[in-house]
Amino acid sequence: MLENSSTFHHNFPELLHKKKLGSWKKVAMQTGDSIRQLTREYKAYKARVVERMRDGDTA
C-alpha cells in the first residue's frame, strides 16, 4: 500500500514477511539498520496506513 512512499526507506510488507520467519533482530541485520530504527520507521508506517484507511485512500 505504501511501499512506494518516499517517506519510508523500506518495503514493510516484505520486511514483515521476513519478520514472521525470524525476528526484528534478523531483519535489522539483513538491512544494516538498528532494531530501534526499524521499529521507529515501522511505527510511522503503521500510523500512515491507519490514516489513509480512515481517509478512504486505500487500494
Gaussian input, Z-matrix of N, CA and C with variables (Angstrom, degrees):
# hf/3-21g

backbone

0 1
 N
 C     1     B1
 C     2     B2     1     A1
 N     3     B3     2     A2     1     D1
 C     4     B4     3     A3     2     D2
 C     5     B5     4     A4     3     D3
 N     6     B6     5     A5     4     D4
 C     7     B7     6     A6     5     D5
 C     8     B8     7     A7     6     D6
 N     9     B9     8     A8     7     D7
 C    10    B10     9     A9     8     D8
 C    11    B11    10    A10     9     D9
 N    12    B12    11    A11    10    D10
 C    13    B13    12    A12    11    D11
 C    14    B14    13    A13    12    D12
 N    15    B15    14    A14    13    D13
 C    16    B16    15    A15    14    D14
 C    17    B17    16    A16    15    D15
 N    18    B18    17    A17    16    D16
 C    19    B19    18    A18    17    D17
 C    20    B20    19    A19    18    D18
 N    21    B21    20    A20    19    D19
 C    22    B22    21    A21    20    D20
 C    23    B23    22    A22    21    D21
 N    24    B24    23    A23    22    D22
 C    25    B25    24    A24    23    D23
 C    26    B26    25    A25    24    D24
 N    27    B27    26    A26    25    D25
 C    28    B28    27    A27    26    D26
 C    29    B29    28    A28    27    D27
 N    30    B30    29    A29    28    D28
 C    31    B31    30    A30    29    D29
 C    32    B32    31    A31    30    D30
 N    33    B33    32    A32    31    D31
 C    34    B34    33    A33    32    D32
 C    35    B35    34    A34    33    D33
 N    36    B36    35    A35    34    D34
 C    37    B37    36    A36    35    D35
 C    38    B38    37    A37    36    D36
 N    39    B39    38    A38    37    D37
 C    40    B40    39    A39    38    D38
 C    41    B41    40    A40    39    D39
 N    42    B42    41    A41    40    D40
 C    43    B43    42    A42    41    D41
 C    44    B44    43    A43    42    D42
 N    45    B45    44    A44    43    D43
 C    46    B46    45    A45    44    D44
 C    47    B47    46    A46    45    D45
 N    48    B48    47    A47    46    D46
 C    49    B49    48    A48    47    D47
 C    50    B50    49    A49    48    D48
 N    51    B51    50    A50    49    D49
 C    52    B52    51    A51    50    D50
 C    53    B53    52    A52    51    D51
 N    54    B54    53    A53    52    D52
 C    55    B55    54    A54    53    D53
 C    56    B56    55    A55    54    D54
 N    57    B57    56    A56    55    D55
 C    58    B58    57    A57    56    D56
 C    59    B59    58    A58    57    D57
 N    60    B60    59    A59    58    D58
 C    61    B61    60    A60    59    D59
 C    62    B62    61    A61    60    D60
 N    63    B63    62    A62    61    D61
 C    64    B64    63    A63    62    D62
 C    65    B65    64    A64    63    D63
 N    66    B66    65    A65    64    D64
 C    67    B67    66    A66    65    D65
 C    68    B68    67    A67    66    D66
 N    69    B69    68    A68    67    D67
 C    70    B70    69    A69    68    D68
 C    71    B71    70    A70    69    D69
 N    72    B72    71    A71    70    D70
 C    73    B73    72    A72    71    D71
 C    74    B74    73    A73    72    D72
 N    75    B75    74    A74    73    D73
 C    76    B76    75    A75    74    D74
 C    77    B77    76    A76    75    D75
 N    78    B78    77    A77    76    D76
 C    79    B79    78    A78    77    D77
 C    80    B80    79    A79    78    D78
 N    81    B81    80    A80    79    D79
 C    82    B82    81    A81    80    D80
 C    83    B83    82    A82    81    D81
 N    84    B84    83    A83    82    D82
 C    85    B85    84    A84    83    D83
 C    86    B86    85    A85    84    D84
 N    87    B87    86    A86    85    D85
 C    88    B88    87    A87    86    D86
 C    89    B89    88    A88    87    D87
 N    90    B90    89    A89    88    D88
 C    91    B91    90    A90    89    D89
 C    92    B92    91    A91    90    D90
 N    93    B93    92    A92    91    D91
 C    94    B94    93    A93    92    D92
 C    95    B95    94    A94    93    D93
 N    96    B96    95    A95    94    D94
 C    97    B97    96    A96    95    D95
 C    98    B98    97    A97    96    D96
 N    99    B99    98    A98    97    D97
 C   100   B100    99    A99    98    D98
 C   101   B101   100   A100    99    D99
 N   102   B102   101   A101   100   D100
 C   103   B103   102   A102   101   D101
 C   104   B104   103   A103   102   D102
 N   105   B105   104   A104   103   D103
 C   106   B106   105   A105   104   D104
 C   107   B107   106   A106   105   D105
 N   108   B108   107   A107   106   D106
 C   109   B109   108   A108   107   D107
 C   110   B110   109   A109   108   D108
 N   111   B111   110   A110   109   D109
 C   112   B112   111   A111   110   D110
 C   113   B113   112   A112   111   D111
 N   114   B114   113   A113   112   D112
 C   115   B115   114   A114   113   D113
 C   116   B116   115   A115   114   D114
 N   117   B117   116   A116   115   D115
 C   118   B118   117   A117   116   D116
 C   119   B119   118   A118   117   D117
 N   120   B120   119   A119   118   D118
 C   121   B121   120   A120   119   D119
 C   122   B122   121   A121   120   D120
 N   123   B123   122   A122   121   D121
 C   124   B124   123   A123   122   D122
 C   125   B125   124   A124   123   D123
 N   126   B126   125   A125   124   D124
 C   127   B127   126   A126   125   D125
 C   128   B128   127   A127   126   D126
 N   129   B129   128   A128   127   D127
 C   130   B130   129   A129   128   D128
 C   131   B131   130   A130   129   D129
 N   132   B132   131   A131   130   D130
 C   133   B133   132   A132   131   D131
 C   134   B134   133   A133   132   D132
 N   135   B135   134   A134   133   D133
 C   136   B136   135   A135   134   D134
 C   137   B137   136   A136   135   D135
 N   138   B138   137   A137   136   D136
 C   139   B139   138   A138   137   D137
 C   140   B140   139   A139   138   D138
 N   141   B141   140   A140   139   D139
 C   142   B142   141   A141   140   D140
 C   143   B143   142   A142   141   D141
 N   144   B144   143   A143   142   D142
 C   145   B145   144   A144   143   D143
 C   146   B146   145   A145   144   D144
 N   147   B147   146   A146   145   D145
 C   148   B148   147   A147   146   D146
 C   149   B149   148   A148   147   D147
 N   150   B150   149   A149   148   D148
 C   151   B151   150   A150   149   D149
 C   152   B152   151   A151   150   D150
 N   153   B153   152   A152   151   D151
 C   154   B154   153   A153   152   D152
 C   155   B155   154   A154   153   D153
 N   156   B156   155   A155   154   D154
 C   157   B157   156   A156   155   D155
 C   158   B158   157   A157   156   D156
 N   159   B159   158   A158   157   D157
 C   160   B160   159   A159   158   D158
 C   161   B161   160   A160   159   D159
 N   162   B162   161   A161   160   D160
 C   163   B163   162   A162   161   D161
 C   164   B164   163   A163   162   D162
 N   165   B165   164   A164   163   D163
 C   166   B166   165   A165   164   D164
 C   167   B167   166   A166   165   D165
 N   168   B168   167   A167   166   D166
 C   169   B169   168   A168   167   D167
 C   170   B170   169   A169   168   D168
 N   171   B171   170   A170   169   D169
 C   172   B172   171   A171   170   D170
 C   173   B173   172   A172   171   D171
 N   174   B174   173   A173   172   D172
 C   175   B175   174   A174   173   D173
 C   176   B176   175   A175   174   D174

   B1=1.4434
   B2=1.5212
   B3=1.3261
   B4=1.4582
   B5=1.5137
   B6=1.3226
   B7=1.4529
   B8=1.5213
   B9=1.3346
   B10=1.4527
   B11=1.5206
   B12=1.3037
   B13=1.4535
   B14=1.5240
   B15=1.3291
   B16=1.4612
   B17=1.5243
   B18=1.3291
   B19=1.4588
   B20=1.5192
   B21=1.3113
   B22=1.4523
   B23=1.5236
   B24=1.3247
   B25=1.4596
   B26=1.5221
   B27=1.3271
   B28=1.4566
   B29=1.5216
   B30=1.3010
   B31=1.4548
   B32=1.5294
   B33=1.3290
   B34=1.4556
   B35=1.5238
   B36=1.3248
   B37=1.4675
   B38=1.5323
   B39=1.3217
   B40=1.4716
   B41=1.5309
   B42=1.3353
   B43=1.4658
   B44=1.5232
   B45=1.3279
   B46=1.4667
   B47=1.5213
   B48=1.3199
   B49=1.4637
   B50=1.5327
   B51=1.3288
   B52=1.4678
   B53=1.5243
   B54=1.3425
   B55=1.4615
   B56=1.5251
   B57=1.3374
   B58=1.4678
   B59=1.5265
   B60=1.3159
   B61=1.4634
   B62=1.5255
   B63=1.3304
   B64=1.4651
   B65=1.5118
   B66=1.3323
   B67=1.4633
   B68=1.5266
   B69=1.3538
   B70=1.4582
   B71=1.5275
   B72=1.3175
   B73=1.4691
   B74=1.5283
   B75=1.3334
   B76=1.4670
   B77=1.5253
   B78=1.3356
   B79=1.4656
   B80=1.5261
   B81=1.3251
   B82=1.4654
   B83=1.5249
   B84=1.3184
   B85=1.4633
   B86=1.5270
   B87=1.3332
   B88=1.4623
   B89=1.5245
   B90=1.3360
   B91=1.4627
   B92=1.5191
   B93=1.3399
   B94=1.4540
   B95=1.5193
   B96=1.3238
   B97=1.4592
   B98=1.5221
   B99=1.3283
   B100=1.4594
   B101=1.5305
   B102=1.3190
   B103=1.4634
   B104=1.5222
   B105=1.3074
   B106=1.4684
   B107=1.5247
   B108=1.3289
   B109=1.4605
   B110=1.5315
   B111=1.3285
   B112=1.4630
   B113=1.5206
   B114=1.3171
   B115=1.4621
   B116=1.5248
   B117=1.3182
   B118=1.4682
   B119=1.5275
   B120=1.3378
   B121=1.4582
   B122=1.5315
   B123=1.3285
   B124=1.4626
   B125=1.5304
   B126=1.3224
   B127=1.4652
   B128=1.5324
   B129=1.3270
   B130=1.4636
   B131=1.5258
   B132=1.3295
   B133=1.4675
   B134=1.5297
   B135=1.3435
   B136=1.4671
   B137=1.5257
   B138=1.3248
   B139=1.4621
   B140=1.5256
   B141=1.3295
   B142=1.4669
   B143=1.5237
   B144=1.3268
   B145=1.4667
   B146=1.5220
   B147=1.3204
   B148=1.4683
   B149=1.5229
   B150=1.3241
   B151=1.4619
   B152=1.5266
   B153=1.3053
   B154=1.4700
   B155=1.5233
   B156=1.3151
   B157=1.4674
   B158=1.5235
   B159=1.3133
   B160=1.4569
   B161=1.5241
   B162=1.3378
   B163=1.4587
   B164=1.5260
   B165=1.3254
   B166=1.4594
   B167=1.5110
   B168=1.3102
   B169=1.4640
   B170=1.5200
   B171=1.3369
   B172=1.4609
   B173=1.5109
   B174=1.2997
   B175=1.4708
   B176=1.5031
   A1=110.65
   A2=117.06
   A3=120.52
   A4=112.91
   A5=117.59
   A6=118.75
   A7=113.16
   A8=118.27
   A9=120.39
   A10=112.79
   A11=117.50
   A12=121.30
   A13=110.05
   A14=115.95
   A15=119.68
   A16=112.37
   A17=117.52
   A18=121.24
   A19=111.53
   A20=117.92
   A21=122.26
   A22=110.52
   A23=114.81
   A24=120.75
   A25=112.70
   A26=117.06
   A27=120.77
   A28=111.14
   A29=115.28
   A30=122.73
   A31=106.45
   A32=116.83
   A33=119.63
   A34=114.71
   A35=121.00
   A36=117.24
   A37=111.79
   A38=116.92
   A39=120.73
   A40=111.24
   A41=116.86
   A42=120.07
   A43=111.70
   A44=117.06
   A45=119.58
   A46=111.04
   A47=116.59
   A48=119.98
   A49=109.63
   A50=116.40
   A51=120.25
   A52=110.96
   A53=116.67
   A54=120.37
   A55=110.48
   A56=116.93
   A57=119.99
   A58=110.91
   A59=116.26
   A60=120.94
   A61=112.34
   A62=116.64
   A63=120.11
   A64=111.20
   A65=115.18
   A66=120.72
   A67=108.71
   A68=115.73
   A69=119.53
   A70=110.06
   A71=117.19
   A72=120.35
   A73=110.36
   A74=116.56
   A75=120.32
   A76=111.11
   A77=116.14
   A78=120.26
   A79=109.72
   A80=116.72
   A81=120.97
   A82=110.92
   A83=117.11
   A84=120.28
   A85=110.51
   A86=117.26
   A87=121.04
   A88=112.04
   A89=116.85
   A90=120.13
   A91=112.95
   A92=116.40
   A93=119.99
   A94=113.30
   A95=116.92
   A96=122.36
   A97=109.83
   A98=115.50
   A99=119.29
   A100=108.57
   A101=116.07
   A102=120.20
   A103=109.22
   A104=116.63
   A105=121.14
   A106=111.02
   A107=117.07
   A108=121.50
   A109=110.43
   A110=116.65
   A111=120.21
   A112=111.89
   A113=117.28
   A114=119.45
   A115=111.18
   A116=117.61
   A117=120.51
   A118=110.22
   A119=116.40
   A120=120.45
   A121=110.63
   A122=117.09
   A123=120.14
   A124=110.83
   A125=117.33
   A126=121.17
   A127=109.83
   A128=117.26
   A129=121.49
   A130=110.52
   A131=116.79
   A132=121.73
   A133=110.45
   A134=116.62
   A135=120.44
   A136=110.92
   A137=117.24
   A138=120.82
   A139=110.70
   A140=116.88
   A141=120.47
   A142=110.87
   A143=117.46
   A144=120.88
   A145=109.92
   A146=117.02
   A147=121.17
   A148=110.35
   A149=116.63
   A150=121.35
   A151=111.00
   A152=116.48
   A153=119.92
   A154=111.74
   A155=116.84
   A156=119.35
   A157=109.82
   A158=116.75
   A159=121.62
   A160=110.75
   A161=116.76
   A162=122.20
   A163=112.50
   A164=117.23
   A165=121.02
   A166=113.33
   A167=117.63
   A168=122.76
   A169=110.25
   A170=116.46
   A171=120.67
   A172=109.72
   A173=115.42
   A174=121.12
   A175=111.31
   D1=-47.88
   D2=-176.80
   D3=-117.02
   D4=12.93
   D5=-173.75
   D6=-64.63
   D7=-20.64
   D8=179.79
   D9=-92.39
   D10=2.23
   D11=-178.95
   D12=-69.15
   D13=134.98
   D14=-178.85
   D15=-72.27
   D16=-12.48
   D17=180.00
   D18=-70.56
   D19=-30.17
   D20=-173.06
   D21=-107.08
   D22=137.71
   D23=-177.75
   D24=-90.92
   D25=-5.80
   D26=-175.39
   D27=-128.70
   D28=156.44
   D29=173.58
   D30=-90.71
   D31=93.79
   D32=-172.07
   D33=-66.78
   D34=-34.43
   D35=174.55
   D36=-57.47
   D37=-40.43
   D38=177.85
   D39=-68.24
   D40=-43.71
   D41=-179.99
   D42=-65.02
   D43=-36.06
   D44=178.17
   D45=-65.72
   D46=-36.10
   D47=175.73
   D48=-62.56
   D49=-44.43
   D50=178.36
   D51=-63.68
   D52=-37.85
   D53=179.72
   D54=-64.35
   D55=-38.45
   D56=178.08
   D57=-61.32
   D58=-30.66
   D59=179.67
   D60=-85.91
   D61=-12.53
   D62=-177.01
   D63=-149.00
   D64=-115.58
   D65=-178.75
   D66=-154.93
   D67=167.60
   D68=175.89
   D69=-60.72
   D70=-33.42
   D71=179.90
   D72=-61.76
   D73=-45.58
   D74=179.14
   D75=-65.49
   D76=-41.31
   D77=178.76
   D78=-62.53
   D79=-44.52
   D80=179.91
   D81=-61.29
   D82=-40.52
   D83=178.33
   D84=-63.44
   D85=-38.57
   D86=-179.90
   D87=-69.05
   D88=-36.93
   D89=-177.30
   D90=-88.41
   D91=-15.36
   D92=-178.47
   D93=81.58
   D94=15.91
   D95=179.49
   D96=-106.32
   D97=164.64
   D98=173.31
   D99=-82.01
   D100=156.65
   D101=177.36
   D102=-60.21
   D103=-41.97
   D104=-179.97
   D105=-58.96
   D106=-43.36
   D107=-179.92
   D108=-63.82
   D109=-45.31
   D110=179.12
   D111=-62.86
   D112=-46.04
   D113=-177.33
   D114=-67.92
   D115=-35.39
   D116=177.09
   D117=-63.14
   D118=-46.15
   D119=-179.70
   D120=-68.21
   D121=-36.73
   D122=178.50
   D123=-65.92
   D124=-38.59
   D125=177.62
   D126=-60.94
   D127=-43.02
   D128=177.70
   D129=-65.37
   D130=-39.73
   D131=177.82
   D132=-60.64
   D133=-47.38
   D134=179.78
   D135=-60.92
   D136=-41.92
   D137=178.98
   D138=-61.93
   D139=-40.26
   D140=178.72
   D141=-65.95
   D142=-40.25
   D143=177.87
   D144=-61.39
   D145=-47.07
   D146=179.70
   D147=-60.00
   D148=-43.85
   D149=179.83
   D150=-60.83
   D151=-45.43
   D152=-179.34
   D153=-68.45
   D154=-35.85
   D155=177.14
   D156=-66.20
   D157=-40.46
   D158=178.50
   D159=-62.62
   D160=-37.81
   D161=-179.51
   D162=-82.20
   D163=-2.99
   D164=-179.40
   D165=75.65
   D166=20.85
   D167=-178.06
   D168=-100.54
   D169=57.51
   D170=-179.86
   D171=-114.54
   D172=159.84
   D173=-178.67
   D174=-73.13

